[in-house]
Amino acid sequence: MSEPGSKLKVAVVGGGIVGLSFAVYLAQLGKCELHVFESARAFGEIGAGIGIGHNAMKVYIEMGIADKVYELSRDMAGSTSDIWFDCFFGDGRNGLNPICTIRTPVAGGQASLHRADLLDLLVSLLPKENVYFGKHVVNYEQIPSGGVKMIFKDGTSFESDVLVAADGIKSSVRGVMYGDKADTVEPKWSGSIAYRGLIPMEKVVPLLGEHTSKTSTLWLGKSRHIVQFPVSQKRTVNIVAFVSDFEHGRHPDWKAPQWIQECKDQSEMLEDFKDWTDPVKDMLKHIEKPMKWAIFEIPNIPHFVEGHVALIGDSAHASTPHQGNGASQGIEDAHVLANLLSHPKTIRNTVPLALKVYDEIRRPRAQRMQNTSYEAVRLYEGYSAIGHDQEKLADALSHRMDWIWKFDVQGQRDKAIQTFEERLEQQ
């Protein structure tokens, strides 16, 4: 625990992209004593490609790391584009002519890169002291005099002024926070599965052409869609092929014991897309053993904070990936919370107020993203009110992301700080 007049002691649980974005930013601000706890034996990411939206890139610009992130996402010539997705029908009715193009607010305003590349960058920027591996939180206790005591699976414990949990969709900290209501905030299957794989760029270009192969592309079909985008400086194409069940509500039962499995071959995936255009099917054939993921989310939970404990990222608002902004929302969390904890009037006994302000500012927007992401997959796969009417679909897709990307991220931070200061004066 921190002593009066000393830096606020902040414990971060979870060393993924959101947890380390928060930790690096908090360290840059220099007002807190940082401790990072990771349950694995080393930092690592599950999955292949990730998109960082224009909204989150504003935070990375502020942190001074945007140029490095952009460099990881560009081709060898360093070109930039304002294209988020070219959108096509998967059945080939328009050939390789897009229905529409979804554009970012500025050219090069978003980044698509390999998760491991981004994590490696963040690890390189993280202060090396006070980083602990093999630490899985199983419980925590609010300390009556202020602060929180974490209890780990190995029997050890750690006390801090604040616990910031970035431990993902299966967050153990969230389970402790909700206690006997933990089952109401557990992950739920969204009704979609996704086949995932990586294909060398040179195998895709002959099928789709240079432009479409090296441009993020959204292929639309009934109860199916494919997201395709370049990673690793455009040397590799990341494929995520979704199949959905909308007949059993937003959260059907998931009966399999695992969320992720390696398919023994590509036959199931190819059967699911058998009616699609030949270039797309031929592209999928290059994924010999796709990984099959069940797509889970957590429900809109009543609060992200309790006392001296805060949830950020997927631990707070794990979403389906259909708007490509899940990690970006977590980076927005990190931006607001790091600034609140670094405020000169945030001390041990004002931490609960700072966390309540974080919850008030961030939860509505993050949960709107969760809900509209589910609406997005219904739009892509022909289950919205407009079906696959080309003109209406193009109009709906073209500006769907504006409220996310064009958001005033710095204004959100400033509002949080102003609200915190006003509440302090009212006490």
Helices and strands as residue ranges (DSSP letters): E 8-13, H 17-29, E 32-38, E 49-52, H 54-63, H 66-73, E 83-89, E 100-103, E 111-114, H 115-125, E 131-133, E 137-142, E 148-152, E 157-160, E 162-165, H 172-178, G 179-185, E 188-200, H 201-208, H 210-213, E 217-221, E 224-231, E 236-244, E 260-262, H 267-272, H 278-284, E 291-297, E 305-306, E 309-311, H 314-317, H 326-341, G 348-350, H 351-380, H 390-398, H 402-405, H 409-426
